[in-house]
Amino acid sequence: MGSLFERIKQTIQKFKPSLAPIPEPVVEEPEPAEVPVKRVSYVTEANIMHVIRESSRHRLLVQVLYNNIWRYVEPYSFRQGKQGALFYGHDLTRNNTRSYYVHRIQEVKPTDIPFSPRWFMEIS
């Protein structure tokens, strides 16, 4: 007498003779895909605002990474927008005043480049 598995297999073949034997599963190891390394940033809105405030106090330009583009910005004010805090500054790379959502700023760096304010500075 065979094992339980063999008896079940024989019973199935009696009732369904056209049933083909069950093939053994083939396990294929997938090749490792090239996954781009995602840079983890520990920059918070509070840290971004702190760097901008400190640069503003010392009348220094800040370097802002926004939409994957580095910009040199004169810091002037913070306001509340519909989607969160807005940072207003004069962008020297585009030579105009711009607003930036703080939560979208990817990185900010203080510089040693002094500037002479064009307008009243609300950040201090």
N, C-alpha and C positions, 0 to 999 in steps of 0.2 A: 504494500500500500504506500502511495506517495504522500508527499506533504500536502498540506491544506491548499497551498498555492496551486499545486499541480491538479488537484481535484477541481478547484474552481475553474481553472483553465480548460479542463476537459468538459466540464458542464457547459461552459460558454460555447465551445466549439460544437457541441451536440445541437444546441438550439439555434445557433447562427453559424452554419458551416461556411458561409461566404465571407465571414469576418476574417480579415487578414491578421496575422500575428502583430502584436503591438511592438513597434520598433523601440529599441533602447534610445533614450534621449541623448542627443549629441550636444555637449556643452562646448561652445566656442568662446574663447577668451577674446573680448573686444580689444582692439589696439588702443593704447592710450591716445586720446585726442589732444591736439595742441590747444590748450586752454590759456587764453591771455591772463596774465597775472593782474588781478585787480588790486590797486593800491588802497590800503585801508588808511583812512585818515581819522585822526583823533581830534580834529579841529572842531570846536563847538562854536555856536553863535556868540556865547559870552567871551570866548578867547579872541574871536575875530574883532568884536566890538572893543575889547580891551586894547588890542594892538593899535587899532585905528584911533582910539582916544589918546593913547600915549603919544603916538606920532603927531596928532593934532596939537597937543599941549606944547610940544617941542618944535612945532612948525616944520615937520619933516614929511616928505612924500611917503606914501605907502605903495607897495607893489602888490597888486591884486590879481589873482587868477580867477577869471570869471568866464564861463563858457569856453574853457580850455585856451584862453588867450590871456597872456600876462599884460597888465596895464599899469602905468605909473599914474597915480591919482593924488590930487590935493584934497585932503579930507575937510569937509565943511559941516555936515549935519546928519543927524539921524531923525527919521520920521516914521510914523506908523502907517503902513500901507494895507491894502486889502488882504494880502497874503502873508503879512508879517512886517518885520522891521526893514526899513529902507535906508540905505546909506547914500548920501549925496556927496559928490565930489567932482572936481574938474579933472577930466581925463586928458592927460597930456599927449597920449598917443593918438587920440582923435581930435584933440583941441576943442572940446566942448564939455559942458556940464552934463553929467549923467547920473542916473540913480541905479542902485544895485540892490536887489533883495539880499539881505544878509545870509539867509539860509541857502542861497545859491552860490555864494562865494566859496570857492573850493579851497583857496589858501590865501593868506595875506602875510606879507613880510614888511617889517619896517625897513626904511632905508636911511642913509646918512645924508640925503640930498635935501637941503633946506629950500623953502619956498617963501615967497612974499604973498600973503593972502590977497586975493582979488576982491573978496566980499567979506562980510561979517562972518566970523566962525562961531557957530552955535555949539560945537564940540569943545569942551575944555575940561 
